Amino acid sequence: MRNIKLIIEYDGTAYCGWQIQPNGVTVQALIQNAVSKMTGKKAVLLGASRTDAGVHAIAQAANFKTESKISCEGFRRGLNSLLPNDIVIKNAEDVPISFHAKNNAKGKHYRYLILLAKSRPAILKNRAWHLRKNQNINAVFMQKAAKALVGKHNFTSFCASGDANCTKVRQIDAIKVKTVKFSLIPALDSTLIAIDVFGGGFLKFMVRNIVGTLVSVLSAGEMKKILEAKDRKKAGVTAPACGLYLVSVKY
């Protein structure tokens, strides 16, 4: 028996998220079916993160067990030939039989992109959250407010109402907010802000709710009060899924 680890990149725009659902096309289902087609046996694909509908991934991690003798490069090339163009297997490798993409993950890195521009984007449509330019929304203010969230806290204020986790305590290792360059966007007309969040695990909509709150909170003190309230109603809106990317999973 072999255990194969995959690194997957995908544009989540057309999908109902990563996890298999009764109704709707998902990334996990498409890859799992492709693996089954290659091996001739039913496959079970385990993913590191249950990204929501519309969320993208640069390096999602997943694994499946198989008795197939197909080489790892054979799996990479074969799966890519069976998958749609918005899902790509970047790497495939043999890992210990005990490896579990989700349970063995030690940390995750998410990035959220916000585009501040006068007009709605065409090129970055479904790639970033478009907000009209506002002098109160900038990387410096957001970075200061984000400091209150770093560490181990109860993140009930930033958790979706439907989250099934029994505990809302999570650890955020770092949040980095910065303005990034995108060559196709004129510097005088648009600003692209990247919010990088690093942590061991996240609640449903947690990163998107943090981002939605950061755009309206101007101080770490205000953010701390929202955190300590443990009340979702005290926090900001849920940022759209289109701006969120799973950048990497740490093992």
C-alpha positions as CSV (number, residue, x, y, z in Angstrom):
1,M,0.0,0.0,0.0
2,R,1.3,3.5,-0.9
3,N,0.3,6.9,0.4
4,I,0.4,9.7,-2.2
5,K,0.6,13.4,-1.3
6,L,-0.7,16.0,-3.8
7,I,-0.1,19.7,-3.9
8,I,-3.0,21.3,-5.7
9,E,-3.6,24.7,-7.2
10,Y,-7.1,25.8,-8.1
11,D,-9.3,28.7,-9.0
12,G,-12.4,28.2,-6.8
13,T,-14.7,30.4,-8.7
14,A,-16.7,27.7,-10.4
15,Y,-16.9,25.3,-7.4
16,C,-18.9,24.8,-4.3
17,G,-15.7,24.6,-2.3
18,W,-13.2,21.8,-1.7
19,Q,-15.3,19.3,0.3
20,I,-17.6,16.8,-1.5
21,Q,-21.3,17.8,-1.3
22,P,-24.5,16.0,-2.3
23,N,-25.4,18.8,-4.7
24,G,-22.8,20.9,-6.5
25,V,-19.4,20.3,-8.1
26,T,-16.4,20.4,-5.7
27,V,-12.6,20.3,-6.2
28,Q,-12.3,17.2,-3.9
29,A,-14.9,15.2,-5.9
30,L,-13.2,16.0,-9.3
31,I,-9.8,14.9,-8.2
32,Q,-11.0,11.9,-6.3
33,N,-12.9,10.7,-9.3
34,A,-9.8,11.2,-11.5
35,V,-7.7,9.2,-9.1
36,S,-10.3,6.4,-9.2
37,K,-10.3,6.5,-13.0
38,M,-6.5,6.1,-13.1
39,T,-6.2,3.3,-10.5
40,G,-9.4,1.5,-11.4
41,K,-10.4,1.4,-7.8
42,K,-12.5,3.7,-5.5
43,A,-10.2,6.3,-4.0
44,V,-10.6,8.4,-0.8
45,L,-8.9,11.8,-1.1
46,L,-8.2,13.7,2.2
47,G,-7.6,17.5,2.0
48,A,-5.8,19.7,4.5
49,S,-8.4,22.6,4.3
50,R,-12.1,22.7,3.5
51,T,-11.9,25.9,1.5
52,D,-15.4,27.5,0.9
53,A,-17.2,28.1,-2.4
54,G,-15.3,30.6,-4.4
55,V,-12.1,30.4,-2.4
56,H,-8.8,29.7,-4.3
57,A,-5.7,27.7,-3.4
58,I,-2.1,28.1,-4.5
59,A,-0.9,25.0,-2.6
60,Q,-3.7,22.9,-1.1
61,A,-2.4,19.6,0.3
62,A,-4.2,16.2,0.0
63,N,-3.4,12.6,0.1
64,F,-4.8,9.2,-1.0
65,K,-3.8,5.6,-0.5
66,T,-3.4,3.2,-3.3
67,E,-1.9,-0.1,-4.4
68,S,-1.3,1.2,-7.8
69,K,2.3,1.1,-9.2
70,I,1.8,4.3,-11.2
71,S,4.8,6.6,-10.6
72,C,4.2,9.9,-8.8
73,E,5.1,11.8,-12.0
74,G,2.6,9.5,-13.8
75,F,-0.1,10.5,-11.3
76,R,0.7,14.2,-11.7
77,R,0.6,14.1,-15.5
78,G,-2.4,11.7,-15.7
79,L,-4.5,13.7,-13.2
80,N,-3.8,16.9,-15.0
81,S,-5.0,15.4,-18.2
82,L,-8.3,14.4,-16.6
83,L,-9.0,17.6,-14.6
84,P,-10.4,20.9,-15.9
85,N,-8.0,23.8,-16.6
86,D,-8.8,25.6,-13.3
87,I,-7.5,22.7,-11.2
88,V,-3.8,21.7,-11.4
89,I,-1.8,19.0,-9.6
90,K,1.6,20.8,-9.0
91,N,3.3,17.9,-7.3
92,A,2.8,14.3,-6.3
93,E,5.0,12.3,-4.0
94,D,5.1,9.2,-1.9
95,V,4.8,9.8,1.9
96,P,4.7,7.6,4.9
97,I,1.5,5.5,5.2
98,S,0.6,7.3,8.4
99,F,0.6,10.8,6.8
100,H,-2.8,12.5,6.9
101,A,-3.1,15.8,5.1
102,K,-5.4,17.4,7.7
103,N,-4.4,15.8,11.0
104,N,-0.7,16.2,10.4
105,A,-0.9,19.9,9.4
106,K,0.9,22.2,11.8
107,G,0.0,25.5,10.3
108,K,-1.7,27.2,7.4
109,H,-1.1,30.4,5.5
110,Y,-4.0,32.3,4.0
111,R,-3.8,35.5,1.9
112,Y,-6.6,37.9,1.3
113,L,-6.5,40.5,-1.5
114,I,-8.4,43.8,-1.5
115,L,-8.4,46.0,-4.5
116,L,-9.0,49.7,-3.8
117,A,-10.1,51.3,-7.0
118,K,-12.4,53.9,-8.5
119,S,-13.9,51.4,-11.0
120,R,-14.8,47.7,-10.6
121,P,-12.0,45.4,-11.9
122,A,-12.2,43.2,-15.0
123,I,-8.9,41.4,-14.8
124,L,-9.1,40.8,-11.0
125,K,-12.8,40.0,-11.1
126,N,-13.3,36.9,-8.8
127,R,-9.7,37.4,-7.7
128,A,-9.9,40.2,-5.1
129,W,-12.5,42.1,-3.1
130,H,-13.1,45.4,-4.8
131,L,-13.7,48.5,-2.6
132,R,-13.9,52.1,-3.7
133,K,-10.9,54.1,-2.6
134,N,-11.2,55.4,0.9
135,Q,-8.6,57.2,2.9
136,N,-9.4,55.3,6.0
137,I,-8.6,51.9,4.4
138,N,-4.9,51.4,4.1
139,A,-2.3,48.8,5.1
140,V,-0.9,50.8,8.0
141,F,-4.2,51.2,9.8
142,M,-5.1,47.6,9.2
143,Q,-1.8,46.3,10.4
144,K,-2.1,48.2,13.7
145,A,-5.6,46.8,14.3
146,A,-4.6,43.3,13.4
147,K,-2.1,43.1,16.2
148,A,-4.9,42.6,18.8
149,L,-5.7,39.3,17.1
150,V,-2.3,37.7,17.3
151,G,-2.0,34.9,19.9
152,K,-4.3,32.4,21.3
153,H,-7.9,33.7,21.7
154,N,-11.5,32.8,21.6
155,F,-12.6,33.8,18.1
156,T,-16.3,33.5,18.5
157,S,-16.7,37.1,17.3
158,F,-15.2,36.1,14.0
159,C,-16.8,32.7,13.6
160,A,-19.7,31.8,11.2
161,S,-23.0,31.0,13.0
162,G,-23.0,27.6,11.4
163,D,-19.5,26.6,12.6
164,A,-19.7,23.1,14.3
165,N,-16.4,23.2,16.2
166,C,-16.9,22.6,19.9
167,T,-14.3,25.2,20.8
168,K,-13.7,28.6,19.3
169,V,-10.2,29.0,20.7
170,R,-7.6,29.3,17.9
171,Q,-4.0,30.4,17.6
172,I,-3.0,33.1,15.1
173,D,0.8,33.3,14.8
174,A,1.0,36.4,12.7
175,I,-1.0,38.8,10.5
176,K,0.9,40.9,8.0
177,V,-0.8,43.6,6.0
178,K,1.0,45.3,3.1
179,T,0.4,47.0,-0.2
180,V,1.6,44.8,-3.1
181,K,2.4,45.6,-6.7
182,F,0.3,44.3,-9.6
183,S,1.8,45.5,-12.9
184,L,-1.4,45.7,-14.8
185,I,-2.9,48.2,-12.3
186,P,-1.9,51.9,-12.7
187,A,-0.4,53.0,-9.4
188,L,-2.3,56.3,-9.3
189,D,-5.7,54.6,-9.9
190,S,-5.6,51.4,-7.8
191,T,-4.1,50.0,-4.7
192,L,-3.8,46.2,-4.0
193,I,-3.6,45.2,-0.3
194,A,-2.6,41.8,0.8
195,I,-3.5,40.4,4.2
196,D,-1.5,37.3,5.2
197,V,-2.8,35.3,8.1
198,F,-0.7,32.5,9.6
199,G,-2.1,30.0,12.2
200,G,-2.6,26.5,13.2
201,G,-6.2,26.2,12.3
202,F,-9.2,28.4,11.5
203,L,-13.0,28.5,12.2
204,K,-15.5,28.7,9.4
205,F,-15.3,32.1,7.7
206,M,-12.8,33.2,10.3
207,V,-10.3,34.8,8.0
208,R,-13.0,36.4,5.9
209,N,-14.7,37.8,9.0
210,I,-11.3,39.2,10.2
211,V,-10.7,40.9,6.9
212,G,-14.3,42.3,6.9
213,T,-13.7,43.8,10.3
214,L,-10.2,45.2,9.5
215,V,-11.6,47.4,6.8
216,S,-13.8,49.2,9.3
217,V,-11.7,49.2,12.5
218,L,-9.1,51.9,13.0
219,S,-7.4,50.8,16.2
220,A,-6.0,47.8,18.1
221,G,-8.1,48.8,21.1
222,E,-11.3,48.7,19.1
223,M,-10.4,45.3,17.6
224,K,-9.6,44.0,21.1
225,K,-13.0,44.9,22.4
226,I,-14.7,43.1,19.5
227,L,-12.5,40.0,20.2
228,E,-13.3,40.0,23.9
229,A,-17.1,40.5,23.2
230,K,-17.3,36.9,21.8
231,D,-20.3,38.2,19.7
232,R,-20.4,37.9,15.9
233,K,-22.7,40.9,15.7
234,K,-19.9,43.1,17.1
235,A,-17.5,42.4,14.2
236,G,-17.6,43.5,10.6
237,V,-19.0,42.0,7.4
238,T,-17.9,38.7,5.9
239,A,-15.5,39.5,3.1
240,P,-16.3,37.9,-0.2
241,A,-14.8,34.5,-0.9
242,C,-13.2,35.6,-4.2
243,G,-10.3,37.4,-2.4
244,L,-9.2,34.5,-0.3
245,Y,-6.3,32.1,-1.1
246,L,-4.9,29.1,0.7
247,V,-1.2,29.8,0.1
248,S,0.4,26.8,1.8
249,V,0.1,24.2,4.5
250,K,3.0,23.6,6.9
251,Y,3.9,20.1,8.1
